[in-house]
Every structure is written in structure tokens, then in C-alpha cells.
Amino acid sequence: MDQAEKDKLRVLLDYWVEHNTEHGEEFREWAEKAKSFGETGVHDGLMEACEEMGKANSSLLRALEKLKGD
């Protein structure tokens, strides 16, 4: 991978983490709304998605740290 590709990948990883964080916040917001409507199953599904998004971000951040270490 040449330097230009590494630079682009760093930018993409940063973007993906930020993007996922925003989605996770939206999931949490809508989960609470669903819960207030009595939709506990929807709430639980959205909260699970939020947790999975957090796990994805952890993986992306590890990849970013490895890339920065090169």
C-alpha cells in the first residue's frame, strides 16, 4: 500500500468511526422513543444494534492505531 492509500485509509477510518457514533446515538434515541410507546422488543433490538456499533467502532479504532503505527 503506498502512502497516498494509507492516508486515504486513515481518513476513511476516522470518518467511519464518526459516522457509526452518530448512528449509534440515533439508535439510542429511537430506542428510548420506542420504549415510551411500549415497543420493548423494538427498544431491545435498537439497543443491541447500538452495542454492536460500539464493537465495530472498537475494531475500526484498533485498525486505525495499527495503521498509525506503520
C-alpha positions as MATLAB code, in Angstrom:
seq = 'MDQAEKDKLRVLLDYWVEHNTEHGEEFREWAEKAKSFGETGVHDGLMEACEEMGKANSSLLRALEKLKGD';
ca = [
       0.000    0.000    0.000;
       1.506    3.331   -0.982;
       1.468    6.422    1.236;
      -1.479    8.010   -0.579;
      -3.584    4.904    0.046;
      -2.558    4.827    3.718;
      -3.512    8.479    4.077;
      -6.869    7.837    2.453;
      -7.485    4.826    4.694;
      -6.722    6.915    7.801;
      -9.294    9.470    6.677;
     -11.840    6.749    5.937;
     -11.347    5.049    9.297;
     -11.819    8.357   11.116;
     -14.935    9.042    9.063;
     -16.382    5.569    9.653;
     -15.908    5.838   13.416;
     -17.587    9.247   13.500;
     -20.388    8.059   11.219;
     -21.006    4.954   13.328;
     -21.028    7.036   16.502;
     -23.725    9.266   15.026;
     -25.792    6.231   14.034;
     -25.366    4.735   17.491;
     -26.697    7.940   19.040;
     -29.692    7.839   16.700;
     -30.329    4.190   17.556;
     -30.290    5.029   21.263;
     -32.635    7.995   20.754;
     -35.132    5.922   18.785;
     -34.825    3.033   21.210;
     -35.989    5.307   24.009;
     -38.859    6.586   21.880;
     -39.887    3.026   21.044;
     -39.777    2.124   24.734;
     -42.024    5.081   25.568;
     -44.540    3.743   23.018;
     -44.481    0.361   24.734;
     -42.406   -1.250   21.981;
     -39.936   -3.039   24.223;
     -38.884   -5.508   21.523;
     -38.030   -2.660   19.178;
     -36.170   -0.933   22.008;
     -34.158   -4.062   22.722;
     -33.281   -4.564   19.058;
     -32.137   -0.984   18.655;
     -30.062   -1.146   21.829;
     -28.438   -4.342   20.579;
     -27.614   -2.569   17.307;
     -26.132    0.290   19.316;
     -23.905   -2.135   21.225;
     -22.804   -3.809   18.001;
     -21.981   -0.408   16.515;
     -19.767    0.229   19.525;
     -17.986   -3.081   18.921;
     -17.493   -2.184   15.260;
     -16.006    1.148   16.294;
     -13.590   -0.591   18.650;
     -12.388   -2.745   15.766;
     -12.068    0.256   13.474;
     -10.110    2.174   16.103;
      -7.734   -0.771   16.585;
      -7.179   -0.858   12.831;
      -6.527    2.885   12.825;
      -3.977    2.571   15.631;
      -2.164   -0.200   13.745;
      -2.141    1.908   10.608;
      -0.745    4.886   12.506;
       1.951    2.615   13.934;
       3.273    1.801   10.450;
];
